[in-house]
Amino acid sequence: MAGGTILEGVNDTYKINISINAQSDIEDALGKSIFESLGDFNSIKTLRTIFTFGLRYGGREKLNYTEAGEIMDDVIAKHSFKYLGEKLHTELNRALKVEGESDDSEGEEGK
């Protein structure tokens, strides 16, 4: 699967990919459009849902919400919550092809 953004945690390296299918699944799970969800980053539940589907489409197909939250904790433990948010922003810009953003977010393959 092409695309994606690499996240480094204490225990592992992860890949999020917010493809069109991931965006559609996020909309189904949250009951609102991806664009409405982007305005709701004050909600941990919204962030965890977006990360869950991003991680699933990044190669961890069987991941549940609790496991996604644990991965988020792992990434925050190595870096910060700000880093996690910046990586999500990078991936959303890549996936949505926002002007002015490069398409170089793919790094080494995440596990």
C-alpha positions, 0 to 999 in steps of 0.5 A: 500500500503506497503512502503513509507516515512513520511514527517512532515509539519507544517500543516500535515504529508504526505507520499511519495511512489515511487513505480514501478507504480509511477516511470513509471508515473514520466517517462511518465510525464517527458519524460525521465527515472527515472534514468535520472530524478535523475540527474536533481535535480537542476530543481524544476519542476522535483522535484515537479513532482517526489513529486506529484507522490510520494504523489499520490501513498502515498495516495493522489490520486487526488493531482495536481501539485500545491497542491504538491508544496504547500505540499513541501512548508509546509514541507520546512516551518517546516524543510528545503529544505535539509530535503525535499531532504533527505526524497526524497533520503530516499524514492528513496533508499527504492523504488529502494532497493539501497544496504546499505539502510535499509527498515525502512523508514515507520513511522506512517501512513501519511494522 
